[in-house]
Amino acid sequence: MLYLLADGFAMIFTDPTVIAIMIFGTIGGAIVGALPGITGTMAIVLLLPFTWHMPPHSALIMLSSIFIGGMFGGAIPAILLNTPGSPSAAATVMDGYPMCQQGKAGKAIGICGVADFAGGIFSTFCLILIAPQLARIALQFQSADFFSLSIFGLSVIASASGKNVLKGLIAGFFGLMITTVGIDILLGLPRFTFGSWYLMGGLPMLPVLIGVFAFGQVFSEVGKPPSEVTSMTQKVTGIIPNKTEIKGILLAIGVGCVVGVFTGVIPGVGGGIACWIAYNVIQKISKNRDKFGTGLPEGVAAPESANAANAGGCMIPMLTLGIPGDAQTAVMLGGMIMIGVQPGPLLFTDHPDVVYSLFAGWISIQFFLLGFGFLFAKFSPNILKLSPRIILPVVSVLCVIGAFSLSNSFFHIFIALGFGVIGVFMRKYGYPVAPLILGVILGPMAESNLNRALLISGNSLMVFIERPFSLAFLILAAFSIAVPLVKSYLAWRKEA
């Protein structure tokens, strides 16, 4: 393992292009993350077309640097404007903004940088230690196991991505239906093409991603009255915490690291939940529990370290099982598939160079983030003043270019626009986007393994029960759906 990791570092630092990718990706992710309403997920989607002609390890490191940089950037508006740049930065507002009001904005941003660095390093080492072991177990999977695994992943994302479990399941089922458009992989017959040869190849993943995430966000913002931008007159100074301040937040960082990795390994939990769990845990065990919400550094360090650790934790099931932990890793999963790298247990045997260069990249990016995060904090107030009238047209142009560049087809632009409308509908009526995207990604895997398992078993459904792994995943899928439904029913009965 160590020599493979050493080879990964050698592959990165002997290529100036990869170093430049890490630097600019981290800075770009932080800038995008600092823009309220423009999430890191959108940045990853928009940059997917640029990864097609890159070597696999360079492409994955670019997406990872944007992912990690966006985690840090989301805390900037949470501290300065009381507006989280991403849902996972919502808990940072509780003590980050009060610190800003006390003239300690720089200190709060510095604590975020240290906490993100610690959480990222901790989760990366957990990723290196846990992922290969989990992959060895997954090598024993057969077709029935992979089908049940895809159902489990979809059910967890659906049940954990919103308050309404039914809407999550509907969104996931709609994503699965999208993958049925095109030629049937078993019979070779067209399905849901409506006589159009444009649909013979199915609905491409990238235009769907661009439409739901990016165009959907743009369309949602168009027509809204221009919001008043809070002016930042406070100078951001004193960013780097001293030894005493770091010592005071060590316990909070430790709690955040453990909570973040643990919740990240469970598909569907997400960084937002991890941050609130870490915040609640440190509040209960801290000696200063009565001061939380008044500008306490521990209240910033715990959710931020959990947020960063959750990112690495989400990569564990994504790399080893092909089940992403949240929306951003779902998009990264789609990117890996499009550049020809199939996540799963065979990834560690077929492409060890890609895997361990990615591990080395995650470690390196944390150090870039720590240094550039402190520097970026000085200029962050200016980024927050950018008008949506500037941001939205730029995002729209990038959406069109990204959709068109897949195969130089204007039809793909119309697909992205159509799914942009669907994205607006889903946001307006509370349908979570993550299950839809996961359905699009897992659909081909579920269908191919279902057909293969039935062919091998002579169309006997008992194969899904006879296989221990398959039965375990199906039980977990049923449990993950039943528990939220029962809770919702009990809450309804109580209110009635």
C-alpha positions as CSV (number, residue, x, y, z in Angstrom):
1,M,0.0,0.0,0.0
2,L,2.8,2.5,0.9
3,Y,4.7,2.0,-2.3
4,L,1.5,2.5,-4.3
5,L,0.8,5.7,-2.4
6,A,4.4,6.8,-3.1
7,D,3.9,6.1,-6.8
8,G,0.8,8.2,-6.6
9,F,2.7,11.2,-5.2
10,A,5.4,10.7,-7.8
11,M,2.8,10.7,-10.6
12,I,1.4,14.0,-9.2
13,F,4.5,16.0,-8.4
14,T,6.4,15.1,-11.6
15,D,3.6,16.5,-13.7
16,P,3.4,20.4,-13.5
17,T,-0.1,20.2,-15.2
18,V,-1.5,18.2,-12.3
19,I,0.0,20.7,-9.8
20,A,-1.6,23.5,-11.6
21,I,-4.9,21.7,-11.7
22,M,-4.9,21.2,-7.9
23,I,-4.1,24.9,-7.4
24,F,-6.6,26.4,-9.7
25,G,-9.2,23.8,-8.9
26,T,-9.0,24.5,-5.2
27,I,-9.2,28.3,-5.7
28,G,-12.0,27.9,-8.2
29,G,-13.9,25.6,-5.9
30,A,-13.5,28.1,-3.0
31,I,-14.7,31.0,-5.1
32,V,-17.8,29.1,-6.3
33,G,-18.5,27.8,-2.8
34,A,-18.5,31.4,-1.5
35,L,-21.3,32.4,-3.9
36,P,-24.6,31.8,-2.2
37,G,-26.9,29.7,-4.4
38,I,-24.1,28.5,-6.6
39,T,-23.0,25.2,-5.1
40,G,-19.9,23.2,-5.6
41,T,-22.0,20.5,-7.3
42,M,-22.8,22.9,-10.1
43,A,-19.1,23.7,-10.5
44,I,-18.2,20.0,-10.8
45,V,-21.0,19.6,-13.4
46,L,-19.9,22.5,-15.5
47,L,-16.3,21.3,-15.6
48,L,-17.1,17.7,-16.5
49,P,-16.7,18.4,-20.3
50,F,-13.1,19.6,-19.7
51,T,-12.1,16.2,-18.2
52,W,-12.8,14.1,-21.3
53,H,-9.4,14.5,-22.9
54,M,-7.4,14.4,-19.6
55,P,-5.7,11.3,-18.2
56,P,-8.0,9.7,-15.6
57,H,-5.9,10.7,-12.6
58,S,-5.7,14.3,-13.7
59,A,-9.5,14.5,-14.3
60,L,-10.3,13.0,-10.9
61,I,-7.9,15.3,-9.1
62,M,-9.4,18.3,-10.8
63,L,-12.9,17.3,-9.7
64,S,-11.7,16.5,-6.2
65,S,-9.9,19.9,-5.8
66,I,-13.2,21.7,-6.8
67,F,-15.1,19.5,-4.3
68,I,-12.7,20.2,-1.4
69,G,-12.3,23.9,-2.2
70,G,-16.1,24.3,-2.4
71,M,-16.4,22.8,1.2
72,F,-14.2,25.6,2.5
73,G,-15.8,28.3,0.4
74,G,-19.3,27.6,1.6
75,A,-18.3,28.8,5.1
76,I,-17.3,32.3,3.9
77,P,-20.8,33.8,3.3
78,A,-22.0,31.9,6.4
79,I,-19.5,33.9,8.5
80,L,-19.6,37.2,6.7
81,L,-23.2,37.5,5.6
82,N,-25.1,35.0,7.8
83,T,-26.0,33.2,4.5
84,P,-24.4,29.7,4.1
85,G,-22.9,29.1,0.6
86,S,-24.0,25.5,0.8
87,P,-26.5,23.5,2.9
88,S,-23.6,21.8,4.7
89,A,-22.4,25.3,6.0
90,A,-25.7,26.0,7.7
91,A,-24.4,24.9,11.2
92,T,-21.3,27.2,10.8
93,V,-23.7,30.2,10.8
94,M,-24.6,29.6,14.5
95,D,-21.2,30.8,15.9
96,G,-19.4,32.0,12.8
97,Y,-21.6,35.1,12.1
98,P,-21.6,36.1,15.8
99,M,-17.8,36.0,15.7
100,C,-18.0,38.3,12.6
101,Q,-20.3,40.7,14.5
102,Q,-17.7,40.8,17.3
103,G,-15.0,41.8,14.8
104,K,-13.5,38.3,14.6
105,A,-14.4,37.4,11.0
106,G,-10.8,36.7,10.2
107,K,-10.4,34.5,13.2
108,A,-13.5,32.5,12.3
109,I,-12.3,32.0,8.7
110,G,-8.9,30.9,9.9
111,I,-10.5,28.4,12.3
112,C,-12.5,27.1,9.3
113,G,-9.3,26.6,7.3
114,V,-7.6,24.7,10.2
115,A,-10.8,22.5,10.8
116,D,-11.2,21.8,7.1
117,F,-7.5,20.8,6.9
118,A,-7.7,18.5,9.9
119,G,-11.0,16.9,8.7
120,G,-9.7,16.4,5.2
121,I,-6.4,14.7,6.3
122,F,-8.2,12.5,8.8
123,S,-10.8,11.3,6.3
124,T,-8.2,10.8,3.6
125,F,-6.3,8.4,5.8
126,C,-9.5,6.6,6.7
127,L,-10.2,6.4,3.0
128,I,-6.8,4.9,2.3
129,L,-7.1,2.3,5.1
130,I,-10.8,1.3,4.7
131,A,-11.5,1.5,1.0
132,P,-9.1,-1.3,-0.1
133,Q,-10.3,-3.7,2.6
134,L,-14.0,-3.0,1.7
135,A,-13.1,-3.5,-2.0
136,R,-11.7,-7.0,-1.2
137,I,-15.0,-8.0,0.3
138,A,-16.9,-6.5,-2.6
139,L,-14.9,-8.7,-5.0
140,Q,-17.0,-11.6,-3.9
141,F,-20.2,-9.9,-5.2
142,Q,-22.2,-11.5,-8.0
143,S,-24.9,-10.0,-10.3
144,A,-27.7,-10.5,-7.8
145,D,-25.6,-8.7,-5.1
146,F,-24.9,-5.7,-7.3
147,F,-28.5,-5.4,-8.2
148,S,-29.6,-5.4,-4.6
149,L,-26.7,-3.0,-3.8
150,S,-28.0,-0.5,-6.3
151,I,-31.5,-0.8,-4.9
152,F,-30.1,-0.2,-1.4
153,G,-28.1,2.9,-2.5
154,L,-31.1,4.4,-4.2
155,S,-33.4,3.7,-1.2
156,V,-31.0,5.3,1.3
157,I,-30.5,8.4,-0.8
158,A,-34.3,8.7,-1.4
159,S,-35.2,8.2,2.3
160,A,-32.5,10.6,3.6
161,S,-32.5,13.4,1.1
162,G,-35.7,15.1,2.2
163,K,-38.5,15.3,4.7
164,N,-40.9,13.6,2.4
165,V,-39.8,10.0,1.7
166,L,-42.4,9.5,-0.9
167,K,-41.1,12.4,-3.0
168,G,-37.6,11.0,-2.7
169,L,-38.7,7.6,-4.0
170,I,-40.6,9.2,-6.8
171,A,-37.5,11.2,-7.8
172,G,-35.4,8.1,-7.7
173,F,-37.9,6.1,-9.8
174,F,-38.0,8.9,-12.3
175,G,-34.2,8.7,-12.6
176,L,-34.4,5.0,-13.2
177,M,-37.1,5.5,-15.9
178,I,-34.8,8.0,-17.7
179,T,-32.3,5.2,-18.2
180,T,-34.8,3.0,-20.0
181,V,-34.9,5.4,-23.0
182,G,-33.0,4.0,-25.9
183,I,-32.1,0.5,-27.1
184,D,-32.9,-2.4,-24.7
185,I,-29.6,-3.9,-23.8
186,L,-31.1,-7.5,-23.7
187,L,-33.4,-7.6,-26.7
188,G,-32.0,-4.8,-28.8
189,L,-35.4,-3.2,-29.3
190,P,-36.0,0.6,-29.0
191,R,-37.8,1.8,-25.9
192,F,-39.6,5.1,-25.4
193,T,-37.9,6.7,-28.4
194,F,-41.2,7.8,-30.0
195,G,-39.7,7.2,-33.4
196,S,-36.9,9.7,-32.9
197,W,-33.4,8.4,-33.8
198,Y,-32.0,11.1,-31.5
199,L,-33.2,9.0,-28.6
200,M,-31.9,5.7,-29.8
201,G,-28.7,6.1,-27.7
202,G,-30.7,7.1,-24.7
203,L,-30.6,10.4,-22.7
204,P,-26.9,11.2,-22.1
205,M,-25.9,11.6,-18.5
206,L,-24.0,15.0,-18.8
207,P,-26.9,17.0,-20.3
208,V,-29.2,15.6,-17.7
209,L,-26.8,16.6,-14.9
210,I,-26.3,20.1,-16.4
211,G,-30.0,20.5,-16.8
212,V,-31.1,19.4,-13.3
213,F,-28.3,21.1,-11.4
214,A,-27.1,24.1,-13.3
215,F,-29.9,25.2,-15.6
216,G,-32.4,24.3,-12.8
217,Q,-30.6,26.7,-10.5
218,V,-30.4,29.4,-13.1
219,F,-34.0,29.2,-14.0
220,S,-35.0,29.3,-10.3
221,E,-33.0,32.5,-9.8
222,V,-34.3,34.3,-13.0
223,G,-37.2,36.5,-12.2
224,K,-36.5,37.0,-8.6
225,P,-36.1,40.6,-7.4
226,P,-32.4,41.4,-7.0
227,S,-31.5,40.8,-3.4
228,E,-29.7,43.5,-1.5
229,V,-26.1,42.6,-1.0
230,T,-24.9,43.1,2.5
231,S,-21.8,45.4,2.4
232,M,-18.7,44.2,4.2
233,T,-16.9,47.1,5.9
234,Q,-15.0,45.0,8.4
235,K,-11.4,44.2,7.6
236,V,-10.6,40.5,7.6
237,T,-7.5,40.3,9.8
238,G,-5.9,37.9,12.3
239,I,-6.8,34.9,10.2
240,I,-4.2,32.4,11.4
241,P,-5.2,31.0,14.9
242,N,-2.4,31.0,17.6
243,K,-1.4,27.9,19.6
244,T,-3.8,28.7,22.5
245,E,-6.8,29.0,20.1
246,I,-5.9,25.8,18.3
247,K,-5.6,24.0,21.6
248,G,-9.1,25.2,22.5
249,I,-10.7,23.7,19.4
250,L,-8.8,20.3,19.3
251,L,-11.7,18.5,21.0
252,A,-14.2,20.0,18.6
253,I,-12.1,19.1,15.6
254,G,-11.8,15.5,16.9
255,V,-15.5,15.2,17.3
256,G,-16.1,16.6,13.8
257,C,-13.6,14.3,12.2
258,V,-15.1,11.1,13.7
259,V,-18.7,12.2,13.1
260,G,-17.9,13.3,9.5
261,V,-16.3,10.1,8.4
262,F,-18.9,7.9,10.1
263,T,-21.8,9.7,8.5
264,G,-20.0,9.9,5.1
265,V,-19.6,6.1,4.9
266,I,-23.4,5.8,5.2
267,P,-24.9,6.7,1.8
268,G,-27.5,9.5,1.8
269,V,-26.6,11.2,5.1
270,G,-24.7,14.1,3.6
271,G,-22.6,16.9,5.0
272,G,-25.5,19.0,6.3
273,I,-26.6,16.3,8.7
274,A,-23.0,15.5,9.7
275,C,-22.3,19.1,10.6
276,W,-25.4,19.4,12.8
277,I,-24.6,16.2,14.6
278,A,-21.1,17.3,15.3
279,Y,-22.4,20.7,16.5
280,N,-24.8,19.1,18.9
281,V,-22.3,16.6,20.2
282,I,-19.6,19.2,21.0
283,Q,-22.2,21.4,22.6
284,K,-23.2,18.7,25.0
285,I,-19.6,17.7,26.0
286,S,-18.0,21.1,26.0
287,K,-17.2,23.1,29.1
288,N,-18.6,26.2,27.4
289,R,-21.9,24.6,26.4
290,D,-23.8,27.7,27.6
291,K,-21.9,30.0,25.2
292,F,-22.7,28.2,22.0
293,G,-24.5,30.5,19.6
294,T,-22.7,33.6,20.9
295,G,-19.5,33.3,18.8
296,L,-17.6,30.4,20.2
297,P,-14.7,29.0,18.1
298,E,-15.7,25.4,19.0
299,G,-19.0,26.0,17.4
300,V,-17.2,26.8,14.1
301,A,-14.5,24.1,14.3
302,A,-16.8,21.1,14.9
303,P,-19.2,21.5,12.0
304,E,-16.4,22.5,9.6
305,S,-14.2,19.6,10.4
306,A,-17.3,17.3,10.1
307,N,-18.0,18.8,6.7
308,A,-14.5,18.2,5.4
309,A,-14.3,14.7,7.0
310,N,-17.7,13.8,5.5
311,A,-16.4,14.5,2.0
312,G,-13.7,11.9,2.4
313,G,-16.1,9.5,4.0
314,C,-18.5,9.8,1.1
315,M,-15.7,8.7,-1.2
316,I,-15.4,5.3,0.5
317,P,-18.7,3.7,-0.7
318,M,-18.4,5.6,-4.0
319,L,-15.0,4.1,-4.9
320,T,-15.5,0.6,-3.5
321,L,-19.2,0.0,-4.2
322,G,-20.2,2.6,-6.8
323,I,-22.7,4.1,-4.3
324,P,-22.2,7.8,-3.8
325,G,-22.7,9.3,-0.4
326,D,-24.2,12.6,-1.5
327,A,-25.1,14.7,-4.5
328,Q,-21.5,15.8,-5.2
329,T,-20.0,12.4,-5.1
330,A,-22.9,11.3,-7.3
331,V,-21.8,13.8,-9.9
332,M,-18.2,12.6,-9.4
333,L,-19.3,9.1,-10.0
334,G,-20.9,10.1,-13.2
335,G,-17.7,11.9,-14.2
336,M,-15.6,8.7,-13.5
337,I,-17.9,6.6,-15.6
338,M,-17.8,9.1,-18.5
339,I,-14.0,9.1,-18.6
340,G,-13.9,5.3,-18.6
341,V,-13.1,4.6,-14.9
342,Q,-15.8,2.3,-13.5
343,P,-16.0,2.6,-9.6
344,G,-16.3,-0.6,-7.7
345,P,-14.2,-3.3,-6.3
346,L,-12.4,-4.0,-9.5
347,L,-11.2,-0.4,-9.6
348,F,-8.5,-1.3,-7.0
349,T,-7.1,-4.2,-9.1
350,D,-7.6,-2.8,-12.6
351,H,-6.6,0.8,-12.0
352,P,-4.4,1.0,-8.8
353,D,-2.4,3.9,-10.3
354,V,-5.6,6.0,-10.6
355,V,-6.8,5.1,-7.1
356,Y,-3.6,5.9,-5.3
357,S,-2.8,9.0,-7.3
358,L,-6.3,10.1,-6.2
359,F,-5.4,9.4,-2.6
360,A,-2.2,11.3,-3.0
361,G,-4.1,14.1,-4.6
362,W,-6.6,14.3,-1.7
363,I,-3.7,14.6,0.8
364,S,-1.9,17.3,-1.3
365,I,-5.1,19.3,-1.9
366,Q,-5.6,19.7,1.9
367,F,-2.2,21.5,2.2
368,F,-3.0,23.7,-0.8
369,L,-6.4,24.5,0.7
370,L,-4.8,25.4,4.1
371,G,-2.4,27.9,2.5
372,F,-4.6,29.3,-0.2
373,G,-7.6,29.4,2.2
374,F,-5.9,31.9,4.4
375,L,-4.9,34.0,1.4
376,F,-8.4,33.7,-0.1
377,A,-10.0,34.9,3.1
378,K,-8.5,38.4,2.6
379,F,-10.3,38.8,-0.7
380,S,-13.5,36.9,0.0
381,P,-15.7,40.0,0.8
382,N,-15.2,41.3,-2.8
383,I,-16.4,37.9,-4.3
384,L,-19.6,38.2,-2.2
385,K,-20.4,41.5,-3.9
386,L,-20.7,39.9,-7.4
387,S,-24.2,40.5,-8.8
388,P,-26.4,37.6,-10.0
389,R,-26.8,39.6,-13.2
390,I,-23.1,38.8,-13.9
391,I,-23.0,35.2,-12.5
392,L,-26.1,33.8,-14.0
393,P,-25.3,34.6,-17.7
394,V,-21.8,33.2,-17.3
395,V,-23.2,30.0,-15.8
396,S,-25.8,29.7,-18.6
397,V,-23.1,30.0,-21.3
398,L,-21.0,27.3,-19.6
399,C,-24.1,25.1,-19.5
400,V,-24.7,25.4,-23.2
401,I,-21.1,24.8,-24.0
402,G,-20.9,21.8,-21.8
403,A,-24.1,20.2,-23.2
404,F,-23.1,20.8,-26.8
405,S,-19.5,19.6,-26.5
406,L,-20.6,16.1,-25.5
407,S,-21.1,15.1,-29.2
408,N,-21.5,18.5,-30.9
409,S,-25.2,18.1,-30.9
410,F,-27.8,20.9,-30.5
411,F,-30.2,18.2,-29.4
412,H,-28.2,17.8,-26.2
413,I,-28.7,21.5,-25.4
414,F,-32.5,21.0,-25.7
415,I,-32.2,18.0,-23.3
416,A,-30.3,20.1,-20.8
417,L,-32.9,22.9,-21.1
418,G,-35.8,20.4,-20.7
419,F,-34.2,18.9,-17.6
420,G,-33.6,22.5,-16.3
421,V,-37.4,23.0,-16.4
422,I,-37.8,19.7,-14.5
423,G,-35.2,20.9,-12.0
424,V,-37.2,24.0,-11.4
425,F,-40.3,22.0,-10.8
426,M,-38.5,19.7,-8.4
427,R,-37.1,22.6,-6.4
428,K,-40.4,24.4,-6.2
429,Y,-42.4,21.4,-5.0
430,G,-39.8,19.8,-2.7
431,Y,-38.6,16.9,-4.7
432,P,-34.9,16.1,-3.9
433,V,-32.6,16.1,-6.9
434,A,-30.0,13.6,-5.6
435,P,-32.3,10.5,-5.9
436,L,-33.0,11.4,-9.6
437,I,-29.3,11.7,-10.4
438,L,-28.5,8.5,-8.5
439,G,-31.3,6.8,-10.4
440,V,-29.7,7.9,-13.7
441,I,-26.3,6.6,-12.6
442,L,-27.5,3.3,-11.0
443,G,-30.1,2.5,-13.6
444,P,-27.8,0.8,-16.1
445,M,-26.0,-1.1,-13.3
446,A,-29.3,-2.3,-11.8
447,E,-30.8,-3.3,-15.2
448,S,-27.7,-5.2,-16.5
449,N,-27.2,-7.1,-13.2
450,L,-30.9,-7.9,-12.9
451,N,-31.0,-9.4,-16.4
452,R,-27.7,-11.3,-15.8
453,A,-28.9,-12.7,-12.5
454,L,-32.2,-13.8,-13.9
455,L,-30.5,-15.5,-16.9
456,I,-28.1,-17.4,-14.7
457,S,-30.9,-18.5,-12.3
458,G,-33.4,-19.4,-15.0
459,N,-35.7,-16.4,-14.2
460,S,-35.9,-17.4,-10.5
461,L,-36.3,-14.5,-8.1
462,M,-35.0,-16.7,-5.3
463,V,-31.5,-15.9,-6.4
464,F,-31.9,-12.5,-4.7
465,I,-32.8,-14.1,-1.4
466,E,-30.4,-17.1,-1.5
467,R,-27.3,-14.8,-1.9
468,P,-26.4,-13.6,1.6
469,F,-25.1,-10.2,0.4
470,S,-28.1,-9.7,-1.8
471,L,-30.5,-10.5,1.0
472,A,-28.7,-8.2,3.4
473,F,-28.9,-5.3,1.0
474,L,-32.6,-5.8,0.3
475,I,-33.3,-6.0,4.1
476,L,-31.3,-2.8,4.6
477,A,-33.2,-1.1,1.7
478,A,-36.5,-2.0,3.2
479,F,-35.4,-0.9,6.6
480,S,-34.1,2.5,5.3
481,I,-37.5,3.2,3.6
482,A,-39.7,1.8,6.4
483,V,-38.2,3.7,9.3
484,P,-38.8,7.2,7.9
485,L,-42.3,6.2,6.7
486,V,-43.2,4.9,10.2
487,K,-41.9,8.1,11.7
488,S,-43.8,10.3,9.3
489,Y,-47.0,8.2,10.0
490,L,-46.6,8.5,13.8
491,A,-46.0,12.3,13.5
492,W,-49.1,12.6,11.4
493,R,-51.1,10.6,13.9
494,K,-49.8,12.8,16.7
495,E,-50.8,16.0,15.0
496,A,-54.2,14.6,14.1
